[in-house]
Amino acid sequence: MNAYRNDFRAVGYPLRLYSGKDALENLPAELHRHGAKRAFIVCGRSVSRKTPLISRMRTILGDTLAGVYDEMEKESPLSAVTAARDAARAAHADLLIAVGAGSVVQATRVVAILLAETGPVETLITQYPEHGSAISPKLLAPKVPIVNVLTAGTSAQNRGGSAVKAEHLDHRMEFFDPKTRPVALFWDADALLTAPLVLARTTGAAILWRAIMNMGSANMTPLVEGDRLQALRLAQNALARLDERDPAPRIELCAAAFLQNRDADDGGTLFERHWVGRVVYAFAAALFNQHEHVSQGEAHVALTAGVMRKLGMRDPDDMCRIAKALGAWRDGEPAEAAPERAATAFEGAFAAMGLPIRASQLGIPRESLATILERSLKNFNADPRREFVRERDLLWDVLQSTW
């Protein structure tokens, strides 16, 4: 890169991060720092019942652990979130500890919101008026502190937004409150090794997918460029070295995801608004929420090449930079060839990892594509200005091409 965007704003949020062997031994000191005496854990059944992690945390926390809710499910259904809220309230929790990956971390943020806010849940979520941009309401009540203990790398780890599944709506419930950013993060070596290798690989694929999409921008700030280049390097190297015994690649994936979030705080924009990244993000969110056996990483990877071939020429310069980041492009070559080259290189990289590269490889019925399209039209991160509604027919053609 030869020039930077120098008109930007960077923000920082108070956070302590503990990484490596026995990092969890710092939990009591972290609770003391926030004056917490009744910590409450939110996790899923597998972490609680198939690994020693929660038992280890009980020993570390002792009497300061007020309770555990271990029924959180994939993609955080609202029923499980409200049950966790009720359990935390009954335990008089003054600090929440999320133990898991993306779904649990996001759900715990919503638990904190529902503990504090008094309005109906439907008034707390992003609103989609028939005409005009989406509206995210301000949630002003103070929130209890949150600590996140990761079992796999996830970009959810230190954000303020969350999405939960609600069967009575045609889209996910989206919450945003910067007060739900964690006060502490733990990348404990043994905690990260509790995740099966397949989970570490698919969550890592989601991190690498975003790192590749983010390379499309020519308009980075000097801080954002550093975040993105290092996130891409970390994710590529870590995914190639994942195994059952070494925590180092898993910690590096956590670091890559952390840098992706810092990128946004340093003045970056999600995918710099190019159409391929936005559309894949919206399609994938609708897909993995509808089909529980499909992971977030698998959904993103399987949809990308098809979308890139159809929509890449809307942002040809971005596709040139993505193809270059994938080793399939050199300066001066024709831009018209960039989407195909980027798509082919993308497919080759992820197929070599054993990941699906077409929607038809995900084990879903083709008939579900119609529902996926409709639910993708309401996604605040991908489409806050509601541009997708005007492009419905085109997006239907694009989605079918991913099959």
Buried (B, 14 or more C-beta within 10 A) or exposed (E): EEEBBEEBEEEEEEEBBBBEEEBBEBBBEBBEEBEBBBBBBBBBEBBBEEBEBBEBBEEBBEEBBBBBBBBBBBBBBBBBBBBBBBBBEEBEBBBBBBBBBBBBBBBBBBBBBBBBBEEEBEEBBBBBEEEEBBEBBEBEEEBBBBBBBBBBBBBBBBBBBBBBBBEEBEBBBBBBBEBBBBBBBBBBBBBBBBBBEEBBBBBBBBBBBBBBBBBBBEEBBEBBBBBBBBBBBBBBEBBEEBEEEEBBBBBBBBBBBBBBBBBBBBBBBBBBBBBBBBBBBBBBBBBBBBBEEBBBBBBBBBBBBBBBBBBBBEBBEBBBBBBBBBEBBEEEBEBEBBBBBBBBBBBBBBBEBEBBBBBEBBEBEEEBBEEBBBBBBBBBBBBBEBBBBEBEEEBBEBBBBBB
